[in-house]
Amino acid sequence: MENQFKFGTIKTLKDYITGTVLEDDSNERDRQKIFKFLVESKGFDRRDLKPREIIKFPLKKGLSIIDAAVFVNEKCVMIVRYGLSSIVTRHRSALAAGRIYSGKHLPYVIVTNGENADILDGKSGKVLFSGLNDIPSKDKLKAKFELIPDSFPAVSNEQIDMEYKILYSFDVL
């Protein structure tokens, strides 16, 4: 798909989840590949994924984006953050994004470069698994969280303030 503009042609693609037309680049193609993998290989419905969730910083310019928030039974159980090259360097900012977004310690935070993934415990930050195939399926998450109450451990207001500072340092500065 291409769109003609005054200064040239911009290639576009359709978002796998929403159908929205987006600018085509290698990063966006990787994100779309991840979305497709979650739906076709891990059993999520497109409605279970909320792509491009925005985090705004209070009193500061700039924003951060969660590539996808993943829901099971209308409860956010994990987020996915994409970034080029080394995923280890993105662990801390992904944990901060998940905590700010949900106000809770999510069970899982996924950090991926499109070829590999680290699955982090959303509370401790410990790497639980590595590899795209180790991302939990919808069925596994449903079974695991059916018996757990509606809420995951809350993040204190003081910690949320710290998480904003961490995320701002990684994603804006």
N, C-alpha and C positions, 0 to 999 in steps of 0.2 A: 504494500500500500504506500502511495506517495502523495504528498500534498505540494502544490506549487506555491511558492511565495516569491515576493519581489526579488529576493536575493538568492534564490536557488530552490532546490528541492529538499524537503525533509522527509525521510522515510518514517513511516509510522507502523504500529502494530496494534492489534486488539488485545486488551487485557483479558486474560484467561478467565478471571473471576467475574468481572463486571461487564465486559464488552466495551468498555471505554477505550477510545483511541488514544494511544500514547506515543511519544517520540521513541523511535526504535534506536537502541544502542545496545552494546554487548551486555551492559549491566541489567538493562530491562529484560533482555532475552533470558538471562540467567534467573531473574526473579520469576518470570513467567514459567520457566522450566521447573522451578521449585513448587510453584502453585499447582502446576499440572501433576507433579509427582505426589503432592499431598492428596490430591483428589483421586487420581487414577491408581496410585500404588498404596496409599495409606487409608483409603476409604472415607475421606472427609467429603462432605457435600460442599459445593461452592458456597452455599449459605453459611457454612461453618467458619469461613475465612473472611476477615475484614481487612482488605489490603490498604496500604498507605495510610495508616492511622497516624495522625499528627500530634506531636507533643509541642506545646508552646511554652516558652519560658516566662515566668512571671517577672515583670519589670525589665526584661531584657529583649533585645532583638534577636531573631534567629529562631529556628525550629529544628526538631528532630523527627525522624519518621521511623515508625515500626513498619517493616515490610508487610507483615501479616500478624494479626491477632487471631488466634485459633480458639474456637468455642466448641464445647461439648455440652449438650443440654442447656444451652443459653448461658453457660458459665465459661469465662475465659480461663483456659487451662495452660496455655503457652503462647509465647510470641516467637516470631521469626525475624531475625535481623540478618541482612545480607551485606557483605562487603568484599571487595576484591582482596586477593592474596591471603595473607596470614589471618586466620580466624582467632588465634589465641589473643592477639592484641585487641580484639573487639569484645572479649568476654565481659569486662567490667562495665562498659557502656551499655551493653545489651541487658545486663542485670539491672542497671539503673533505669533503663527505659521500661522494662517490665514492671518494676516496682512503682514507678510514677504512673504508668498507664492504668494499672489495676488498683493501686493503693494497697496491694497485697503481695505476699511472697508467692508468686505463681509456682506451680509444681515444676514446670519446665521452661527453660529459655533456650531457644535454638539459635546458634550462630553458624552461618554458612557462607561459603564463597561460591556456591553453586556446584562444586565438585565434591566437597567434603562438608561435614557438619560436626559440631560439638553440641551435645545435649547436656545442658547445665541444670543442676538443682537450683531452682529459683530462690531458695533461701540461703543456702550455704555458698553457692557459686561453684561448687565442686563439679568437675566433669564426670557425668554419669556414664556416658557412652560417646563413641565417636563413629561417624559415618552416616551418610544419608539414610541407609537402610535401618539404622538404629533409632530413627525418629519414631516415637510411639504412634501406633495406628489409632484411628478413632475407636475401634472396638476395644483395644487395650485400655484406652483412657476411660471409656464408658464403664468398663468392668471395674477399673481401679477406683473411680470416683463415685460410683453409684452409692456406696455405703458411707461416704464421707459427707459430713454436713455441708451446707451451701457455701461455706466460706473457708477460705484459706487464711493463714495467719496475716493479720493486718500489719502494715508498715507504719511506724509512728510518724507523726508530723515532723519531728526533728530529723528522722532518717530521710523522709521525703525531701526535705530541704537540702540535705547532703547529696542525695541522688541527683537532684536538679543541678547542683554545682558540678558533679562528676560528669553528667551527660553533656552539659554545656561546654565543659573543657574538651571533651572528646569530639563533639559534633559541630560546634560553632567556632571556637577559637582557632 
